Amino acid sequence: MTGPMSTGTCNLCGKDFAKNVISRHIKKCLQEQAASAGGKTQKTFWINVWGKYLPEYWLHLEVPASAKLAELDQFLRDIWLECCGHLSAFTIGNTRYEEDTGQVDAMWKDFFGPSMPTKSMSAKLYTVLQPGLKFDHEYDFGTTTELAGKVVAEGERSIQNKGVRILARNQPPAIPCSECGKPAVVVCGYCSYAPGGWLCKKCSRKHKCGDEAFLPLVNSPRVGQCGYTGDADFDLDF
């Protein structure tokens, strides 16, 4: 999927910006917010995460530096990835941090073994991250969704805010129907990487794979993969 520059919404002020300028805007918004804050603060990391091969999907996050990698992993699962309890892993430098759910993908570790030194995701962010550092994240070692990330900066915020905060997120890309060019509403899970996989409502009725193959178009780099349906209230009423 390629097209015009993606846009997103800053959750700090509610305004929309193009992907290539929103970082500068977020920096300004964070500075203004910090100037008006009071009381005890905690160290945070501003992290940008995007689809490694689908960069039109992206997030800017503010995460407490004291949070564990497992907490960041769970957030990414909740907002973008989770479908069947698959394995996941961060690769930071020459070290791989894995989360084994003990479910569907556990056999892969037994078959192939680790490709590099492996540690637990119990590591706290301040022990493994720093501004400017880049990392990778994988979810599902069969039908893998690959993410890339970068620590944009360190910051401070109120100690009362303990969770991950979304600073900005891309708006859903406009995806045309592979058959007629109208806005697509579903993707065929069997054909998502082939011509004809993205379909409008009308064209989906005559698609060769049938209704059971359809997945919703969700705002996530995992769109069309495995059984991922996101948070959509999806009704295949065709």
Helices and strands as residue ranges (DSSP letters): E 7-10, E 16-18, H 22-36, E 41-51, E 58-64, H 69-76, I 77-81, E 88-92, E 95-99, H 106-112, E 118-120, H 125-128, E 134-139, E 145-158, E 165-170, E 186-188, E 198-199, H 201-204, G 211-213, E 214-216
